[in-house]
Amino acid sequence: DSGVTQTPKHLITATGQRVTLRCSPRSGDLSVYWYQQSLDQGLQFLIQYYNGEERAKGNILERFSAQQFPDLHSELNLSSLELGDSALYFCASSVVGRGPPGTDTQYFGPGTRLTVL
Amino acid sequence: DQQVKQNSPSLSVQEGRISILNCDYTNSMFDYFLWYKKYPAEGPTFLISISSIKDKNEDGRFTVFLNKSAKHLSLHIVPSQPGDSAVYFCAASARGTQGGSEKLVFGKGMKLTVNP
């Protein structure tokens, strides 16, 4: 158990809909990262938050947005869903955004499997 | 443009023998490298990491070697155990680089099977 929790575990929805994925980081971790794993693909970085502020952005679609709340949990919002958005979405957290080796190892949650029909 | 490559999709070894998993990267700004193990229906589990200032890091049965000039790293598992059977991901970040970030760039993974 990494200490990172994600809900829901599974989500099935229809095209055009909007969903929210939730992540609670490990206790004490200030950074939250979101990754997407599509079929036959490695994990693709979407976005990072550090202590409530957006820190880095990857190839995140404009239909997707995220935020980190004062209690440090994070939500990933996916809207106008398309069939191609079906994937595993992972959240990871780390102690600090930058630091010496060993202080910013990212620990992953169990993921949310999104299926768009 | 795949910056982290795991060219072998799978590897099968006998229990007790050495498993060697390879990874190549193209971005010379990467300064921190990690290996993750992933079981089905679970998130990636951190195994071991290495900073670019080192060429070797060891943790129990797991050793990671980094060859910066070749832009190559490898994970050695000795001795291999059936419980090591999983998908292994190599990842890299340009953590300390000016303008860099902590985001991890992952390879596509390699499935390791350790046979009893």
gemmi code that builds the backbone of each chain (N, CA, C; Angstrom):
import gemmi

chains = {
    "A": [
        ("ASP", (0.834, -1.187, 0.000), (0.000, 0.000, 0.000), (0.880, 1.253, 0.000)),
        ("SER", (0.759, 2.060, -1.056), (1.622, 3.237, -1.204), (1.211, 4.385, -0.304)),
        ("GLY", (-0.035, 4.362, 0.164), (-0.545, 5.481, 0.951), (-1.285, 6.500, 0.106)),
        ("VAL", (-1.256, 6.350, -1.204), (-1.998, 7.223, -2.110), (-3.331, 6.539, -2.424)),
        ("THR", (-4.421, 7.257, -2.237), (-5.723, 6.672, -2.509), (-6.384, 7.370, -3.688)),
        ("GLN", (-7.101, 6.584, -4.466), (-7.812, 7.119, -5.617), (-9.227, 6.563, -5.628)),
        ("THR", (-10.179, 7.425, -5.948), (-11.561, 6.993, -6.101), (-12.165, 7.653, -7.325)),
        ("PRO", (-13.089, 6.996, -8.013), (-13.457, 5.590, -7.805), (-12.432, 4.657, -8.433)),
        ("LYS", (-12.566, 3.391, -8.209), (-11.667, 2.412, -8.798), (-12.017, 2.171, -10.272)),
        ("HIS", (-13.301, 2.155, -10.534), (-13.794, 1.964, -11.899), (-14.863, 3.004, -12.186)),
        ("LEU", (-14.913, 3.428, -13.448), (-15.899, 4.413, -13.855), (-16.295, 4.088, -15.287)),
        ("ILE", (-17.591, 3.905, -15.507), (-18.101, 3.651, -16.846), (-19.082, 4.754, -17.168)),
        ("THR", (-18.873, 5.397, -18.313), (-19.721, 6.513, -18.671), (-19.880, 6.576, -20.184)),
        ("ALA", (-20.642, 7.524, -20.646), (-20.927, 7.630, -22.075), (-20.171, 8.808, -22.686)),
        ("THR", (-20.034, 8.772, -23.987), (-19.388, 9.882, -24.686), (-20.147, 11.174, -24.417)),
        ("GLY", (-19.399, 12.256, -24.324), (-19.997, 13.554, -24.081), (-20.187, 13.906, -22.616)),
        ("GLN", (-20.017, 12.926, -21.756), (-20.221, 13.159, -20.326), (-18.987, 13.776, -19.675)),
        ("ARG", (-19.160, 14.113, -18.396), (-18.076, 14.686, -17.591), (-17.911, 13.847, -16.336)),
        ("VAL", (-16.651, 13.599, -15.955), (-16.385, 12.825, -14.742), (-15.315, 13.520, -13.927)),
        ("THR", (-15.274, 13.178, -12.643), (-14.251, 13.695, -11.737), (-13.565, 12.533, -11.038)),
        ("LEU", (-12.252, 12.523, -11.126), (-11.435, 11.520, -10.455), (-10.770, 12.187, -9.259)),
        ("ARG", (-10.725, 11.462, -8.163), (-10.210, 12.043, -6.929), (-8.965, 11.317, -6.450)),
        ("CYS", (-8.052, 12.081, -5.863), (-6.792, 11.521, -5.372), (-6.457, 12.145, -4.029)),
        ("SER", (-6.087, 11.300, -3.075), (-5.554, 11.788, -1.800), (-4.099, 11.364, -1.692)),
        ("PRO", (-3.183, 12.323, -1.546), (-1.765, 11.970, -1.511), (-1.376, 11.326, -0.187)),
        ("ARG", (-0.139, 10.814, -0.146), (0.395, 10.300, 1.109), (0.486, 11.442, 2.117)),
        ("SER", (0.357, 11.094, 3.373), (0.455, 12.092, 4.417), (1.804, 12.806, 4.339)),
        ("GLY", (1.768, 14.120, 4.271), (3.002, 14.896, 4.233), (3.480, 15.251, 2.840)),
        ("ASP", (2.932, 14.607, 1.827), (3.355, 14.901, 0.454), (2.653, 16.165, -0.039)),
        ("LEU", (3.411, 17.047, -0.664), (2.849, 18.303, -1.140), (2.572, 18.296, -2.642)),
        ("SER", (3.250, 17.405, -3.354), (3.096, 17.357, -4.808), (2.182, 16.227, -5.229)),
        ("VAL", (1.314, 16.520, -6.176), (0.437, 15.516, -6.764), (0.627, 15.541, -8.270)),
        ("TYR", (0.700, 14.368, -8.851), (0.883, 14.222, -10.290), (-0.237, 13.346, -10.845)),
        ("TRP", (-0.659, 13.646, -12.058), (-1.638, 12.804, -12.751), (-1.005, 12.240, -14.013)),
        ("TYR", (-1.232, 10.941, -14.224), (-0.732, 10.245, -15.402), (-1.869, 9.460, -16.047)),
        ("GLN", (-1.761, 9.295, -17.349), (-2.731, 8.505, -18.098), (-2.013, 7.324, -18.740)),
        ("GLN", (-2.604, 6.134, -18.616), (-2.052, 4.964, -19.288), (-3.121, 4.392, -20.210)),
        ("SER", (-2.918, 4.582, -21.495), (-3.830, 4.011, -22.485), (-3.326, 2.635, -22.881)),
        ("LEU", (-4.157, 1.920, -23.620), (-3.821, 0.558, -24.036), (-2.488, 0.562, -24.773)),
        ("ASP", (-1.593, -0.354, -24.361), (-0.296, -0.521, -25.017), (0.607, 0.698, -24.925)),
        ("GLN", (0.278, 1.620, -24.046), (1.123, 2.805, -23.885), (1.720, 2.827, -22.500)),
        ("GLY", (2.828, 3.449, -22.391), (3.398, 3.714, -21.074), (2.594, 4.814, -20.417)),
        ("LEU", (2.982, 5.154, -19.221), (2.276, 6.209, -18.516), (2.672, 7.564, -19.088)),
        ("GLN", (1.667, 8.384, -19.364), (1.891, 9.709, -19.924), (1.547, 10.761, -18.875)),
        ("PHE", (2.486, 11.653, -18.643), (2.289, 12.709, -17.651), (1.242, 13.700, -18.131)),
        ("LEU", (0.319, 14.034, -17.235), (-0.710, 15.014, -17.569), (-0.439, 16.358, -16.913)),
        ("ILE", (-0.330, 16.361, -15.578), (-0.210, 17.619, -14.862), (0.307, 17.379, -13.452)),
        ("GLN", (0.975, 18.401, -12.896), (1.494, 18.340, -11.537), (1.036, 19.559, -10.743)),
        ("TYR", (0.664, 19.331, -9.500), (0.373, 20.402, -8.566), (1.313, 20.307, -7.380)),
        ("TYR", (1.686, 21.464, -6.872), (2.542, 21.521, -5.682), (1.918, 22.515, -4.718)),
        ("ASN", (1.471, 22.003, -3.595), (0.916, 22.839, -2.527), (-0.185, 23.779, -3.053)),
        ("GLY", (-1.026, 23.245, -3.895), (-2.176, 23.992, -4.383), (-1.977, 24.729, -5.684)),
        ("GLU", (-0.711, 24.808, -6.130), (-0.431, 25.565, -7.354), (-0.037, 24.610, -8.491)),
        ("GLU", (-0.451, 24.939, -9.693), (-0.021, 24.149, -10.842), (1.478, 24.330, -11.034)),
        ("ARG", (2.197, 23.192, -11.190), (3.651, 23.244, -11.251), (4.172, 22.909, -12.633)),
        ("ALA", (3.552, 21.951, -13.274), (4.004, 21.534, -14.604), (2.832, 20.922, -15.347)),
        ("LYS", (2.885, 21.067, -16.658), (1.814, 20.566, -17.492), (2.398, 19.702, -18.596)),
        ("GLY", (1.771, 18.575, -18.857), (2.190, 17.724, -19.953), (1.220, 17.879, -21.105)),
        ("ASN", (1.018, 16.798, -21.829), (0.114, 16.845, -22.972), (-1.333, 16.669, -22.540)),
        ("ILE", (-1.768, 17.517, -21.663), (-3.136, 17.409, -21.154), (-4.088, 18.135, -22.091)),
        ("LEU", (-5.167, 17.458, -22.434), (-6.139, 18.039, -23.348), (-6.856, 19.217, -22.688)),
        ("GLU", (-7.341, 20.129, -23.520), (-8.072, 21.288, -22.975), (-9.367, 20.859, -22.302)),
        ("ARG", (-9.889, 19.702, -22.696), (-11.115, 19.177, -22.076), (-10.857, 18.652, -20.659)),
        ("PHE", (-9.592, 18.530, -20.307), (-9.232, 18.016, -18.990), (-8.745, 19.188, -18.120)),
        ("SER", (-9.054, 19.126, -16.857), (-8.546, 20.125, -15.928), (-8.333, 19.466, -14.580)),
        ("ALA", (-7.549, 20.100, -13.757), (-7.279, 19.538, -12.439), (-7.139, 20.665, -11.432)),
        ("GLN", (-7.218, 20.320, -10.169), (-6.942, 21.275, -9.114), (-6.502, 20.518, -7.865)),
        ("GLN", (-5.796, 21.236, -7.012), (-5.391, 20.688, -5.716), (-5.958, 21.604, -4.639)),
        ("PHE", (-6.598, 20.998, -3.703), (-7.325, 21.740, -2.679), (-6.443, 22.018, -1.462)),
        ("PRO", (-6.891, 22.913, -0.549), (-6.076, 23.228, 0.635), (-5.693, 22.009, 1.473)),
        ("ASP", (-6.538, 20.971, 1.470), (-6.166, 19.773, 2.232), (-5.251, 18.856, 1.427)),
        ("LEU", (-4.823, 19.318, 0.274), (-3.861, 18.690, -0.640), (-4.431, 17.563, -1.491)),
        ("HIS", (-5.704, 17.209, -1.319), (-6.242, 16.233, -2.237), (-6.428, 16.905, -3.599)),
        ("SER", (-6.497, 16.094, -4.626), (-6.574, 16.629, -5.969), (-7.716, 15.975, -6.732)),
        ("GLU", (-8.244, 16.695, -7.681), (-9.281, 16.164, -8.553), (-8.907, 16.412, -10.008)),
        ("LEU", (-9.168, 15.417, -10.829), (-8.951, 15.523, -12.267), (-10.322, 15.482, -12.927)),
        ("ASN", (-10.664, 16.538, -13.640), (-11.955, 16.636, -14.299), (-11.791, 16.383, -15.791)),
        ("LEU", (-12.582, 15.456, -16.292), (-12.538, 15.111, -17.704), (-13.917, 15.406, -18.288)),
        ("SER", (-13.977, 16.244, -19.306), (-15.278, 16.620, -19.857), (-15.358, 16.287, -21.347)),
        ("SER", (-16.584, 16.354, -21.866), (-16.840, 16.030, -23.278), (-16.111, 14.753, -23.671)),
        ("LEU", (-16.324, 13.728, -22.880), (-15.545, 12.506, -23.014), (-15.715, 11.851, -24.383)),
        ("GLU", (-14.615, 11.313, -24.868), (-14.576, 10.606, -26.138), (-14.134, 9.165, -25.881)),
        ("LEU", (-14.379, 8.308, -26.867), (-14.007, 6.903, -26.706), (-12.514, 6.754, -26.386)),
        ("GLY", (-11.704, 7.601, -26.998), (-10.255, 7.531, -26.817), (-9.778, 7.936, -25.444)),
        ("ASP", (-10.672, 8.472, -24.621), (-10.281, 8.849, -23.260), (-10.293, 7.644, -22.322)),
        ("SER", (-10.798, 6.531, -22.807), (-10.799, 5.312, -21.996), (-9.348, 4.942, -21.679)),
        ("ALA", (-9.062, 4.803, -20.404), (-7.672, 4.572, -19.979), (-7.646, 4.358, -18.482)),
        ("LEU", (-6.449, 4.028, -17.998), (-6.188, 4.035, -16.564), (-5.614, 5.397, -16.214)),
        ("TYR", (-6.125, 5.997, -15.176), (-5.624, 7.289, -14.721), (-5.006, 7.091, -13.337)),
        ("PHE", (-3.724, 7.420, -13.256), (-3.002, 7.254, -12.006), (-2.665, 8.609, -11.408)),
        ("CYS", (-2.725, 8.628, -10.121), (-2.268, 9.776, -9.348), (-1.016, 9.330, -8.592)),
        ("ALA", (-0.067, 10.231, -8.470), (1.133, 9.948, -7.684), (1.392, 11.144, -6.782)),
        ("SER", (2.123, 10.921, -5.699), (2.483, 12.044, -4.853), (3.943, 11.924, -4.426)),
        ("SER", (4.528, 13.040, -4.074), (5.899, 13.046, -3.575), (6.024, 14.097, -2.489)),
        ("VAL", (7.114, 13.983, -1.726), (7.290, 14.845, -0.559), (7.426, 16.300, -0.970)),
        ("VAL", (8.328, 16.551, -1.891), (8.579, 17.916, -2.335), (8.669, 17.939, -3.844)),
        ("GLY", (8.572, 19.107, -4.402), (8.661, 19.222, -5.836), (10.076, 19.074, -6.337)),
        ("ARG", (11.010, 19.581, -5.597), (12.412, 19.439, -5.980), (13.208, 19.160, -4.719)),
        ("GLY", (14.262, 18.432, -4.857), (15.053, 18.149, -3.677), (16.088, 17.099, -3.955)),
        ("PRO", (16.858, 16.727, -2.928), (17.906, 15.716, -3.130), (17.292, 14.359, -3.426)),
        ("PRO", (18.090, 13.498, -3.997), (17.591, 12.156, -4.348), (16.939, 11.475, -3.158)),
        ("GLY", (15.840, 10.845, -3.420), (15.157, 10.101, -2.361), (14.051, 10.893, -1.709)),
        ("THR", (14.026, 12.208, -1.947), (12.987, 13.011, -1.318), (11.824, 13.265, -2.243)),
        ("ASP", (11.975, 12.960, -3.489), (10.890, 13.262, -4.411), (10.503, 12.058, -5.261)),
        ("THR", (10.768, 10.901, -4.755), (10.275, 9.702, -5.423), (8.760, 9.749, -5.445)),
        ("GLN", (8.195, 9.459, -6.587), (6.755, 9.503, -6.726), (6.157, 8.142, -6.382)),
        ("TYR", (5.147, 8.169, -5.534), (4.447, 6.968, -5.118), (3.050, 7.002, -5.721)),
        ("PHE", (2.668, 5.907, -6.341), (1.453, 5.861, -7.136), (0.278, 5.241, -6.396)),
        ("GLY", (-0.902, 5.759, -6.704), (-2.126, 5.150, -6.242), (-2.517, 3.972, -7.115)),
        ("PRO", (-3.607, 3.296, -6.779), (-4.027, 2.099, -7.521), (-4.667, 2.402, -8.862)),
        ("GLY", (-4.990, 3.668, -9.111), (-5.547, 4.044, -10.406), (-7.059, 4.018, -10.459)),
        ("THR", (-7.589, 4.749, -11.421), (-9.014, 4.711, -11.768), (-9.119, 4.263, -13.211)),
        ("ARG", (-9.875, 3.194, -13.429), (-10.082, 2.718, -14.792), (-11.324, 3.378, -15.354)),
        ("LEU", (-11.137, 4.208, -16.369), (-12.251, 4.903, -17.001), (-12.591, 4.216, -18.313)),
        ("THR", (-13.856, 3.876, -18.469), (-14.351, 3.297, -19.713), (-15.421, 4.219, -20.266)),
        ("VAL", (-15.210, 4.679, -21.487), (-16.179, 5.549, -22.148), (-16.854, 4.744, -23.254)),
        ("LEU", (-18.161, 4.626, -23.162), (-18.910, 3.812, -24.135), (-19.633, 4.679, -25.153)),
    ],
    "B": [
        ("ASP", (7.779, 11.070, -30.259), (9.169, 11.073, -29.847), (9.282, 10.401, -28.486)),
        ("GLN", (9.770, 9.151, -28.519), (9.838, 8.396, -27.282), (11.199, 8.615, -26.646)),
        ("GLN", (11.230, 9.313, -25.530), (12.494, 9.678, -24.906), (13.055, 8.573, -24.024)),
        ("VAL", (12.204, 7.673, -23.594), (12.639, 6.539, -22.773), (12.144, 5.267, -23.461)),
        ("LYS", (13.079, 4.386, -23.756), (12.730, 3.215, -24.549), (13.091, 1.932, -23.818)),
        ("GLN", (12.147, 1.042, -23.781), (12.398, -0.311, -23.309), (12.115, -1.199, -24.513)),
        ("ASN", (13.160, -1.605, -25.171), (13.017, -2.224, -26.490), (12.534, -3.667, -26.460)),
        ("SER", (12.714, -4.325, -25.334), (12.242, -5.704, -25.242), (10.915, -5.721, -24.502)),
        ("PRO", (9.867, -6.228, -25.127), (8.561, -6.215, -24.454), (8.432, -7.267, -23.359)),
        ("SER", (9.279, -8.301, -23.413), (9.140, -9.345, -22.403), (10.466, -10.060, -22.184)),
        ("LEU", (10.547, -10.717, -21.016), (11.730, -11.490, -20.639), (11.275, -12.636, -19.763)),
        ("SER", (11.819, -13.806, -20.011), (11.480, -14.970, -19.209), (12.769, -15.570, -18.659)),
        ("VAL", (12.816, -15.780, -17.345), (14.020, -16.336, -16.716), (13.616, -17.415, -15.726)),
        ("GLN", (14.590, -18.251, -15.358), (14.358, -19.280, -14.368), (14.592, -18.736, -12.971)),
        ("GLU", (13.817, -19.225, -12.051), (13.984, -18.854, -10.644), (15.443, -19.071, -10.216)),
        ("GLY", (15.973, -18.090, -9.490), (17.336, -18.205, -9.002), (18.376, -17.589, -9.921)),
        ("ARG", (18.008, -17.383, -11.190), (18.952, -16.789, -12.129), (18.839, -15.268, -12.107)),
        ("ILE", (19.708, -14.607, -12.866), (19.691, -13.151, -12.928), (18.710, -12.678, -13.994)),
        ("SER", (17.970, -11.621, -13.664), (17.136, -10.934, -14.656), (17.798, -9.595, -14.950)),
        ("ILE", (17.954, -9.284, -16.215), (18.533, -8.001, -16.620), (17.543, -7.286, -17.520)),
        ("LEU", (17.085, -6.139, -17.036), (16.119, -5.351, -17.789), (16.818, -4.090, -18.263)),
        ("ASN", (16.662, -3.778, -19.527), (17.385, -2.654, -20.114), (16.491, -1.488, -20.469)),
        ("CYS", (17.095, -0.317, -20.499), (16.352, 0.909, -20.788), (17.314, 1.892, -21.452)),
        ("ASP", (16.879, 2.549, -22.493), (17.673, 3.571, -23.155), (16.920, 4.891, -23.148)),
        ("TYR", (17.650, 5.976, -23.095), (16.996, 7.276, -23.128), (17.708, 8.195, -24.105)),
        ("THR", (17.005, 9.211, -24.549), (17.586, 10.099, -25.557), (17.825, 11.510, -25.033)),
        ("ASN", (17.130, 11.895, -23.975), (17.213, 13.264, -23.481), (18.382, 13.406, -22.504)),
        ("SER", (19.401, 14.154, -22.891), (20.584, 14.289, -22.037), (20.316, 15.157, -20.808)),
        ("MET", (19.132, 15.774, -20.735), (18.785, 16.570, -19.558), (18.284, 15.709, -18.398)),
        ("PHE", (17.960, 14.462, -18.668), (17.501, 13.584, -17.592), (18.604, 13.410, -16.551)),
        ("ASP", (18.236, 13.580, -15.267), (19.246, 13.452, -14.220), (18.806, 12.536, -13.082)),
        ("TYR", (17.653, 11.921, -13.228), (17.148, 11.043, -12.175), (16.363, 9.932, -12.851)),
        ("PHE", (16.680, 8.705, -12.469), (16.102, 7.550, -13.158), (15.511, 6.599, -12.120)),
        ("LEU", (14.393, 6.009, -12.461), (13.689, 5.145, -11.521), (13.193, 3.893, -12.233)),
        ("TRP", (13.037, 2.844, -11.468), (12.368, 1.632, -11.930), (11.139, 1.398, -11.061)),
        ("TYR", (10.043, 1.078, -11.743), (8.801, 0.748, -11.075), (8.379, -0.642, -11.511)),
        ("LYS", (7.710, -1.329, -10.600), (7.138, -2.644, -10.893), (5.631, -2.503, -10.829)),
        ("LYS", (4.942, -3.176, -11.744), (3.484, -3.057, -11.758), (2.831, -4.421, -11.922)),
        ("TYR", (1.976, -4.729, -10.967), (1.136, -5.919, -11.073), (-0.196, -5.508, -11.700)),
        ("PRO", (-0.891, -6.448, -12.317), (-2.210, -6.138, -12.893), (-3.149, -5.554, -11.847)),
        ("ALA", (-3.927, -4.592, -12.243), (-4.955, -3.973, -11.396), (-4.360, -3.222, -10.201)),
        ("GLU", (-3.067, -2.920, -10.249), (-2.453, -2.119, -9.193), (-1.683, -0.962, -9.812)),
        ("GLY", (-1.368, 0.026, -8.995), (-0.533, 1.106, -9.471), (0.933, 0.705, -9.480)),
        ("PRO", (1.770, 1.450, -10.202), (3.210, 1.160, -10.194), (3.783, 1.288, -8.789)),
        ("THR", (4.670, 0.371, -8.456), (5.335, 0.367, -7.154), (6.793, 0.728, -7.349)),
        ("PHE", (7.256, 1.720, -6.601), (8.639, 2.149, -6.723), (9.588, 1.043, -6.278)),
        ("LEU", (10.636, 0.815, -7.087), (11.630, -0.208, -6.761), (12.945, 0.404, -6.325)),
        ("ILE", (13.535, 1.173, -7.220), (14.876, 1.680, -6.988), (15.114, 2.864, -7.917)),
        ("SER", (15.983, 3.768, -7.492), (16.282, 4.931, -8.315), (17.789, 5.174, -8.346)),
        ("ILE", (18.205, 6.034, -9.247), (19.608, 6.421, -9.321), (19.714, 7.836, -9.858)),
        ("SER", (20.575, 8.597, -9.221), (20.859, 9.944, -9.692), (21.934, 9.878, -10.760)),
        ("SER", (21.969, 10.887, -11.609), (22.943, 10.874, -12.711), (24.380, 11.061, -12.232)),
        ("ILE", (24.557, 11.405, -10.962), (25.923, 11.559, -10.452), (26.513, 10.219, -10.034)),
        ("LYS", (25.694, 9.182, -10.064), (26.164, 7.842, -9.703), (26.111, 6.939, -10.923)),
        ("ASP", (26.822, 5.819, -10.818), (26.711, 4.842, -11.894), (26.143, 3.513, -11.413)),
        ("LYS", (25.895, 3.420, -10.124), (25.357, 2.174, -9.583), (24.632, 2.466, -8.281)),
        ("ASN", (23.506, 1.784, -8.099), (22.803, 1.857, -6.824), (22.220, 0.482, -6.539)),
        ("GLU", (22.401, 0.046, -5.302), (22.024, -1.318, -4.948), (21.045, -1.299, -3.786)),
        ("ASP", (20.041, -2.165, -3.856), (19.090, -2.288, -2.757), (18.643, -3.740, -2.704)),
        ("GLY", (19.284, -4.491, -1.832), (18.930, -5.905, -1.716), (19.215, -6.654, -3.003)),
        ("ARG", (18.210, -7.310, -3.532), (18.387, -8.092, -4.759), (18.401, -7.228, -6.027)),
        ("PHE", (18.120, -5.950, -5.867), (17.976, -5.059, -7.019), (19.177, -4.118, -7.130)),
        ("THR", (19.737, -4.041, -8.326), (20.835, -3.115, -8.610), (20.524, -2.403, -9.919)),
        ("VAL", (20.685, -1.096, -9.904), (20.522, -0.334, -11.138), (21.880, 0.218, -11.544)),
        ("PHE", (22.195, 0.075, -12.813), (23.427, 0.582, -13.387), (23.087, 1.676, -14.385)),
        ("LEU", (23.880, 2.745, -14.341), (23.662, 3.851, -15.268), (24.931, 4.098, -16.064)),
        ("ASN", (24.801, 4.126, -17.382), (25.903, 4.460, -18.275), (25.498, 5.723, -19.020)),
        ("LYS", (25.947, 6.854, -18.503), (25.498, 8.131, -19.074), (25.986, 8.344, -20.482)),
        ("SER", (27.209, 7.929, -20.762), (27.750, 8.157, -22.102), (26.945, 7.393, -23.148)),
        ("ALA", (26.430, 6.237, -22.756), (25.615, 5.431, -23.678), (24.136, 5.739, -23.542)),
        ("LYS", (23.782, 6.571, -22.571), (22.380, 6.876, -22.276), (21.604, 5.572, -22.080)),
        ("HIS", (22.132, 4.767, -21.190), (21.576, 3.434, -20.976), (21.563, 3.117, -19.493)),
        ("LEU", (20.476, 2.516, -19.044), (20.461, 1.988, -17.694), (19.878, 0.586, -17.692)),
        ("SER", (20.245, -0.146, -16.667), (19.756, -1.505, -16.570), (19.421, -1.827, -15.122)),
        ("LEU", (18.480, -2.722, -14.971), (18.068, -3.215, -13.656), (18.430, -4.691, -13.585)),
        ("HIS", (19.211, -5.051, -12.554), (19.574, -6.433, -12.338), (18.837, -6.945, -11.116)),
        ("ILE", (18.226, -8.097, -11.253), (17.545, -8.735, -10.133), (18.218, -10.084, -9.901)),
        ("VAL", (18.831, -10.215, -8.714), (19.556, -11.447, -8.394), (19.322, -11.830, -6.932)),
        ("PRO", (18.865, -13.049, -6.644), (18.336, -14.005, -7.602), (16.883, -13.688, -7.929)),
        ("SER", (16.451, -14.045, -9.085), (15.069, -13.794, -9.478), (14.139, -14.772, -8.742)),
        ("GLN", (12.965, -14.273, -8.403), (11.979, -15.079, -7.696), (10.651, -15.015, -8.465)),
        ("PRO", (9.823, -16.045, -8.351), (8.530, -16.018, -9.059), (7.689, -14.781, -8.739)),
        ("GLY", (7.788, -14.286, -7.513), (7.056, -13.083, -7.120), (7.517, -11.825, -7.817)),
        ("ASP", (8.652, -11.910, -8.505), (9.141, -10.761, -9.282), (8.413, -10.642, -10.609)),
        ("SER", (7.648, -11.633, -10.980), (6.914, -11.605, -12.251), (5.937, -10.435, -12.244)),
        ("ALA", (6.135, -9.507, -13.169), (5.347, -8.272, -13.229), (5.790, -7.504, -14.475)),
        ("VAL", (5.178, -6.362, -14.683), (5.642, -5.445, -15.728), (6.541, -4.402, -15.069)),
        ("TYR", (7.707, -4.186, -15.647), (8.672, -3.239, -15.099), (8.777, -2.026, -16.014)),
        ("PHE", (8.655, -0.856, -15.398), (8.757, 0.397, -16.135), (10.025, 1.128, -15.731)),
        ("CYS", (10.707, 1.630, -16.717), (11.822, 2.536, -16.532), (11.262, 3.952, -16.656)),
        ("ALA", (11.729, 4.878, -15.821), (11.246, 6.250, -15.879), (12.408, 7.205, -15.644)),
        ("ALA", (12.263, 8.414, -16.140), (13.327, 9.410, -16.001), (12.724, 10.785, -15.811)),
        ("SER", (13.491, 11.648, -15.153), (13.064, 13.034, -15.020), (14.273, 13.951, -15.128)),
        ("ALA", (13.995, 15.205, -15.478), (15.046, 16.230, -15.537), (14.851, 17.125, -14.324)),
        ("ARG", (14.985, 16.480, -13.160), (14.577, 17.087, -11.901), (15.376, 18.321, -11.532)),
        ("GLY", (16.682, 18.241, -11.713), (17.535, 19.336, -11.252), (17.995, 20.261, -12.364)),
        ("THR", (17.493, 20.032, -13.543), (17.932, 20.811, -14.692), (17.223, 22.143, -14.716)),
        ("GLN", (17.945, 23.184, -15.051), (17.353, 24.503, -15.190), (16.165, 24.433, -16.132)),
        ("GLY", (15.007, 24.837, -15.652), (13.816, 24.753, -16.485), (13.211, 23.371, -16.546)),
        ("GLY", (13.806, 22.430, -15.817), (13.287, 21.067, -15.827), (12.118, 20.913, -14.879)),
        ("SER", (11.631, 19.708, -14.769), (10.511, 19.472, -13.862), (10.626, 18.071, -13.297)),
        ("GLU", (9.759, 17.794, -12.358), (9.769, 16.495, -11.717), (8.942, 15.463, -12.470)),
        ("LYS", (8.315, 15.854, -13.552), (7.454, 14.907, -14.251), (8.284, 13.713, -14.690)),
        ("LEU", (7.702, 12.549, -14.599), (8.378, 11.330, -15.012), (8.002, 11.000, -16.453)),
        ("VAL", (9.025, 10.635, -17.219), (8.819, 10.144, -18.577), (9.051, 8.641, -18.523)),
        ("PHE", (8.056, 7.877, -18.891), (8.092, 6.426, -18.758), (8.377, 5.728, -20.074)),
        ("GLY", (9.043, 4.589, -19.975), (9.094, 3.657, -21.076), (7.780, 2.899, -21.136)),
        ("LYS", (7.627, 2.059, -22.151), (6.367, 1.342, -22.322), (6.267, 0.096, -21.460)),
        ("GLY", (7.344, -0.249, -20.794), (7.295, -1.378, -19.875), (7.777, -2.670, -20.500)),
        ("MET", (8.205, -3.585, -19.623), (8.638, -4.904, -20.045), (8.075, -5.930, -19.070)),
        ("LYS", (7.495, -6.971, -19.637), (6.903, -8.003, -18.796), (7.952, -9.053, -18.448)),
        ("LEU", (8.219, -9.195, -17.162), (9.165, -10.196, -16.671), (8.393, -11.384, -16.127)),
        ("THR", (8.768, -12.563, -16.587), (8.192, -13.796, -16.056), (9.320, -14.627, -15.462)),
        ("VAL", (9.191, -14.955, -14.192), (10.180, -15.796, -13.529), (9.536, -17.157, -13.303)),
        ("ASN", (10.090, -18.160, -13.933), (9.524, -19.504, -13.877), (10.114, -20.311, -12.724)),
        ("PRO", (9.255, -21.009, -11.961), (9.753, -21.806, -10.824), (10.612, -22.972, -11.298)),
    ],
}
model = gemmi.Model(1)
for chain_id, residues in chains.items():
    chain = gemmi.Chain(chain_id)
    for i, (resn, *xyz) in enumerate(residues, 1):
        res = gemmi.Residue()
        res.name, res.seqid = resn, gemmi.SeqId(i, " ")
        for name, pos in zip(("N", "CA", "C"), xyz):
            atom = gemmi.Atom()
            atom.name, atom.element = name, gemmi.Element(name[0])
            atom.pos, atom.b_iso = gemmi.Position(*pos), 0.0
            res.add_atom(atom)
        chain.add_residue(res)
    model.add_chain(chain)
structure = gemmi.Structure()
structure.add_model(model)
structure.setup_entities()
